[in-house]
Amino acid sequence: MLKSDLISVLIQKKGITQKQAEATVEQIFDSMKEALVRGENIEIRGFGAFHVKHYDGYQGRNPKTGEVIPVKPKRGILFRTGKELRDRVNRSAGQPLPQDDEDRDDGDLAATGDE
């Protein structure tokens, strides 16, 4: 799925204009980027979480010459899926859902066309 696909979904499901949909998607992504740049984590229940991981600097080596090269500290971004998303993806892959999902609303599946 591309950003343009997200915009199309907003237009179709919410009946808003192309410009409004583009502005909405851009604002969401910009807010997420800014939070990650500040070192904040992002958690979206049922979907997953983005975590900023700090890596310490270290002494690396050039594999060709063997020369020692200092590697600066840096930050990376990790994404971990939420349980609900992971279960839905696995279900669509033919794996049964765990039996402890008694509190799930099965009417939710019919609305999304998963059955």
N, C-alpha and C positions, 0 to 999 in steps of 0.2 A: 504494500500500500504506500502510495506517495502522498506528499502534502496536498497535492491537487485533488487526490481521491478524498481526503478528509474534508476539503472545502466542498466538494460535490455532495458528500453525505449531509453536511450541514444545510446546504441549499435545499436538497430534496426533503429531508426530515423536518426541518424547522421553518422552511418557507421564507428564508431571508435572502437578501440580494447577494450577488457575487462579491461585491466590495465588503459588505458586512461580514460574510463568511471568511474572506481572506484576512480582514482585520482581526477577527476573533482568533483564528488559528495562529496568526503572527504574534498576537499579544500573549497567548498561552505559551508558545515556544520561547518568546523573548523573556518572559517571566521565569521560565524554567532555566534558561541559560544564565540569567543574572544570578539566580539563587545558587547555581552550581559554581559560578565564578567566585561568589562570596564564601564558598566552602560549605554551604548548607546542603543537607540531604533533602531529597524529594520523595515523599511516600504517597502513592495513589492506591487506596484500599481496593482490593480485588484485581489490581493490575500488576503492580510491582513497585520497586523502590530504586532510585538512583542514589548511589553513595559516592562521595568524594573520598578517594584513598590517597594518603600521603606516602610517597616513597622516599626513603633517605638516599642521599648521595652515596656513591661508592667508587672504588677504583676499578675501572674496567680495563680490558686489554684489546688492542687491535689484533685480530686473529692473523692478519697477514704479516705484520712486523713484530708482534709481541710487545709493542710499545704500551706503557701504562697510560691510560687516559682517564682523567677524573670525569665522572658522570654526576651532573648536578642533581640535587633533589628535585622532585617533580610531583605533580598530582595527576591521578587518573580517575576515570569515572567507571564505576561498576554498576551493572543493572542486575537486580534479582527479581525474578517473577514472583507474584503473589500466588498463594495456594489456589485460589479460585481460577485464575488464568491458567496455571499449570494443569489443573484438573480438566479444564475444558479442552485444552490443546491435546492432552493425552486421550481424552474421550473421543475426540475426532480422529485420533490415530488408531482407534479400534481397541484401546485399553479400557477396561471397566473403571468406573469411579470408585474410590474407597467407600466402604460401607458406613463410615461415620458421618455422612452428609445428610442426616435425618432432618436437620433444620432448614435445608434448602427448599426453596419454593419451586416446585416442578412446573408451575405455570409460567415461570420465567423462560424455560426452554421452548415452550410452544410459541412464545412471542418472538423468539429469535430464529425460528425455523430449523432448530437443531435436531428435531425428531424426524 
